[in-house]
Amino acid sequence: MPTPLVLESNETYFSSCLRIAQERFGHFPSIEALGQAEDDLNAYPRLDRLEDPRDIRILDPDALSETDLRFAYETVLDGRVFWEHAAAGEATRLKMGAKYLIRADRDLGSLEKTAALITQATGRETSPDMVRARFDADPGNLLPLNLGARHMIQLAYDLDQLARRNGRDPQDVLARQHVLVVLNEKTAETILRETVQARFYGFVRENYLFMIQPAFPGIDLREGRFVVDPDSERRLHNHGQMVMQETMDDQLFRMDEQGRREYLKAAEVRGILEGMRDKVSYNIEDLDYLTGAVDWPGLALALALGREGFHMVMEIVANDPHHPIKGGMAAYDRDLSRNVMVESFQLKGMDVAHIRYLNKNFNHYPFPAQSFEALKENGLFMPSAVKDCRLYFQPVQGDINFLAPTVLVMRRVLKPIRAWKSAVNTPDAVNAMAAQDRLPGFIEFVKRVTGELG
């Protein structure tokens, strides 16, 4: 039997990592040899048993009934969606620190700087005039809000608008919502302070939860034993570690009235999730979110699929057969007799032409207490990576598909992925923020809920 993960605390998790390393890789003579075998070690065990996925559900807004949409509206109005926001990542390729804290009106710098970064990212010469031509607005004229604040305010704004359209009290609707924001150790204090100062962006303090995802040191191999290297770079263990951490005691917390952290036991978190019909997991860099936080057709379909017994809904897209790209592959495993999602680093260098369907990395978790319990009991598979001659683990959130009844969904009309991942996307990001600032009543809403902007 493989070494199980002990998910009692971050300390027991990391101790499990050391034991797994020893059990799985103890026969390797060096970290370098382990790194050279990485593709084989991480390979999906049944690559030769995969074929095109079956029974893909099609998301067609025109095919959704008014009853399905009304059920989605009522579910949100009643506070029965758990809103998770993954905001621990660093803007490494943007060279601007934590993504959450980026303020486009202040941090972009000159057009020359943006042009140079785009040139570096694409290998094609980009001039400042070319960058200027792609901007719909002068970045310096954007509201003085960082990306994280914009992200949280947009959800509050959309729910406020929904309440008004349905004759409900906006304050009551916002008070019913439960939000979780996942932060990193470096910037947590700054973001906590900003959130309190901004009055939780219109949500209520008691239901606005946080979690700090730790970065772990690298693991070295010395005289046949895997040991912690305290001098190595500390790295996050991906979103898979994040969701496992959420099942532990004393990880999620709220801020009390004196600004102190009040930690929740896992049983309380599970109790909150018991009252939810869905959990939605967002990434902070999603640009379409800035002008519409809730994908109502997607939510309506996820809720309907939840009523059919599915506890994970994964959105996929068809790969372009003429210009296929690398990514997580949706497939049908003949041995398991079910669809699976196989991460790109598990494909052992598979030709991208064979990846017919890609993971869009946007998931719903209907009746999320079920996947919470499965995670707490089983943990996730623990792929590894060697970086700078040290071993790190990289569990992935998508592997929940092996623990919970999962369905694949594809849109009838493709919705391209728009995210602020590198300088190439900076003009799109500026334009999305400018469009957000122009939303009817948005500026007034920001002033009302945060008390800021003068």
Buried (B, 14 or more C-beta within 10 A) or exposed (E): EEBEBBBBBBEEBBBBBBBBBBEBBEEBEEBEEBBEEBEEBBBBEBBEEBEEBEEBBEBEBEEBEEEBBEBBBEBBBBBBBBBBBBBBBBBEBBBBBBBBBBBBBEBBEEBEBBBBBBBBBEEEEBEBEBBEEBBEBEBEEBBEBBBBBBBBBBBBBBBBBBBEEEEBEBEEBBBBBBBBBBBBEBBBEBBBEBBEEBBBBBBBBBBBBBBBBBBBBBBBBEEEEBEBBEEBEEBBBBBBBBBBBBBBBEBBBBBEEEEEEBEBEBEEBBEBBEEBBBBBBBBBBBBBBBBEBBBBBBBBBBBBBBEEEBBBBBBBBBBEEEEBEEBBBBBBBEEEEBBBBBBBBBBEEBEBEEBBBBBBBBBBBBBBBBBBBBBBEBBBBBBBBBEEBBBBBBBBBBBBBBBBBBBBBBBEEEBEBBBBBBBBBBBBBBBBBBBBBEBEEBBEBBEEBBEBEE
